[in-house]
């Protein structure tokens, strides 16, 4: 059964012991909590035998600026790439059995409540398939796995993490080009009492240009924790 939301910007189960855990330990949402990340993205475009590559990097800061009804953390996200800065706001519901995004806002606009929450951590897997859109590009994704993992980032070594994986199918159009085949895979590492410490996203699209040629786009984006408040 599919649920539908509008996106702004997705197997093995945990052991029974891990499933009994309180997921809120992996996403602390107290007011004043902050996370600073390094972000990078590599895009490769291939037409026939010709390929071009572009690399971008920047920073992302997330701060809990308010808490609603003792369960929803209002997080202000600031992304800076060169001289360009973009702000957005996320409402994240933090509960023992599920951590989920329930509202999204851009800039100073009031966050819009999502028709269906977007799960980040879930006690029963796989999760429901969720339909979303980003302009003319459409996605159907679901949270498919959670497992124990270790990870090393600039902020430290974290041995007590939950590694989640979401997978999705991408359809529609990209820059007026028809998408013949598309996929997205998101892997996220959450450390106990810290929050997200790493996220990797891989987007692959096979599209047809206006001239009828096949074009392959591969985007690999990474977000790693640099500093955080304890």
LINLINCOR-V738743 format. One record per residue. N is the residue number from 1. RES is the residue in one small letter. NEAR is the number of other ideal C-beta (glycine too) atoms within 12 Angstrom. D_LAST is the distance of its C-alpha to the last C-alpha in Angstrom with 1 decimal. Layout:
BEGIN
<<N,RES,NEAR,D_LAST> <N,RES,NEAR,D_LAST>>
END
This chain:
BEGIN
<<1,x,11,39.5> <2,x,19,37.9> <3,x,21,35.8> <4,x,21,35.6> <5,x,31,32.9> <6,x,25,32.8> <7,x,30,30.1> <8,x,26,28.8> <9,x,28,27.9> <10,x,38,27.9> <11,x,17,33.0> <12,x,16,30.8> <13,x,23,29.1> <14,x,25,26.3> <15,x,13,27.7> <16,x,9,28.6> <17,x,9,25.8> <18,x,25,23.2> <19,x,21,25.0> <20,x,13,24.5> <21,x,24,20.7> <22,x,21,18.8> <23,x,33,17.6> <24,x,28,15.1> <25,x,24,12.8> <26,x,38,12.9> <27,x,41,12.2> <28,x,31,9.7> <29,x,37,11.5> <30,x,22,10.6> <31,x,19,12.1> <32,x,20,10.3> <33,x,29,7.7> <34,x,29,8.7> <35,x,39,9.7> <36,x,29,12.4> <37,x,33,15.0> <38,x,28,18.3> <39,x,33,21.1> <40,x,25,24.6> <41,x,26,27.8> <42,x,23,31.2> <43,x,23,34.2> <44,x,22,37.5> <45,x,26,40.7> <46,x,21,43.8> <47,x,20,47.3> <48,x,13,49.9> <49,x,8,49.5> <50,x,13,47.7> <51,x,16,43.9> <52,x,16,41.6> <53,x,16,37.9> <54,x,16,35.4> <55,x,17,31.9> <56,x,21,29.3> <57,x,20,25.7> <58,x,25,23.2> <59,x,27,19.7> <60,x,36,17.8> <61,x,30,15.1> <62,x,37,13.9> <63,x,27,12.7> <64,x,30,13.0> <65,x,27,15.8> <66,x,22,17.2> <67,x,21,17.6> <68,x,22,21.1> <69,x,14,22.7> <70,x,14,19.5> <71,x,20,19.4> <72,x,29,19.4> <73,x,40,16.4> <74,x,33,18.0> <75,x,42,16.4> <76,x,30,17.9> <77,x,37,18.3> <78,x,26,19.8> <79,x,29,21.6> <80,x,20,23.4> <81,x,19,26.2> <82,x,11,28.3> <83,x,7,29.5> <84,x,12,28.8> <85,x,16,25.8> <86,x,23,25.6> <87,x,23,23.5> <88,x,27,23.2> <89,x,32,21.7> <90,x,41,20.7> <91,x,34,20.9> <92,x,42,19.1> <93,x,33,20.2> <94,x,37,17.9> <95,x,27,20.1> <96,x,19,20.5> <97,x,20,23.2> <98,x,30,22.3> <99,x,41,19.8> <100,x,35,21.9> <101,x,39,22.4> <102,x,32,25.0> <103,x,30,25.6> <104,x,31,25.5> <105,x,24,26.5> <106,x,20,27.4> <107,x,17,27.1> <108,x,11,27.9> <109,x,13,29.7> <110,x,13,28.8> <111,x,29,27.0> <112,x,20,29.7> <113,x,21,29.3> <114,x,27,30.0> <115,x,19,33.0> <116,x,24,31.2> <117,x,30,27.4> <118,x,40,26.1> <119,x,38,24.3> <120,x,38,21.3> <121,x,44,21.1> <122,x,32,24.3> <123,x,25,25.7> <124,x,18,29.2> <125,x,27,30.1> <126,x,23,31.5> <127,x,35,30.6> <128,x,26,33.1> <129,x,24,34.4> <130,x,35,33.2> <131,x,29,35.4> <132,x,34,34.0> <133,x,22,35.3> <134,x,26,34.4> <135,x,18,37.6> <136,x,17,40.6> <137,x,30,38.3> <138,x,26,37.7> <139,x,39,35.3> <140,x,28,35.4> <141,x,37,32.3> <142,x,33,30.8> <143,x,37,27.9> <144,x,27,29.7> <145,x,26,27.5> <146,x,37,24.3> <147,x,23,23.8> <148,x,26,21.6> <149,x,28,20.7> <150,x,18,19.0> <151,x,29,17.9> <152,x,17,17.3> <153,x,28,15.9> <154,x,19,15.2> <155,x,26,11.4> <156,x,21,12.5> <157,x,18,14.6> <158,x,29,13.7> <159,x,16,16.4> <160,x,22,15.6> <161,x,34,16.1> <162,x,43,18.5> <163,x,33,20.7> <164,x,41,22.6> <165,x,34,25.8> <166,x,39,27.7> <167,x,30,31.2> <168,x,34,33.5> <169,x,27,36.9> <170,x,36,37.5> <171,x,26,40.8> <172,x,25,42.5> <173,x,22,42.9> <174,x,30,41.0> <175,x,18,42.5> <176,x,14,45.7> <177,x,26,45.9> <178,x,22,46.3> <179,x,32,43.7> <180,x,23,45.7> <181,x,21,42.8> <182,x,33,39.1> <183,x,27,35.9> <184,x,36,32.2> <185,x,30,29.7> <186,x,36,25.9> <187,x,32,23.6> <188,x,36,19.9> <189,x,38,17.3> <190,x,36,14.5> <191,x,33,12.0> <192,x,25,11.3> <193,x,21,8.1> <194,x,31,7.1> <195,x,43,10.3> <196,x,42,13.1> <197,x,41,13.0> <198,x,38,16.8> <199,x,37,19.8> <200,x,29,23.4> <201,x,32,26.3> <202,x,28,30.0> <203,x,35,32.7> <204,x,28,36.3> <205,x,33,39.3> <206,x,25,43.0> <207,x,33,44.9> <208,x,21,48.4> <209,x,23,49.1> <210,x,12,51.8> <211,x,11,54.2> <212,x,12,53.6> <213,x,18,51.7> <214,x,22,48.8> <215,x,30,45.5> <216,x,30,42.4> <217,x,34,38.9> <218,x,27,35.9> <219,x,29,32.5> <220,x,26,29.5> <221,x,31,26.1> <222,x,29,22.8> <223,x,35,19.2> <224,x,30,16.6> <225,x,36,13.0> <226,x,23,12.9> <227,x,21,9.6> <228,x,28,6.4> <229,x,20,3.8> <230,x,15,0.0>>
END
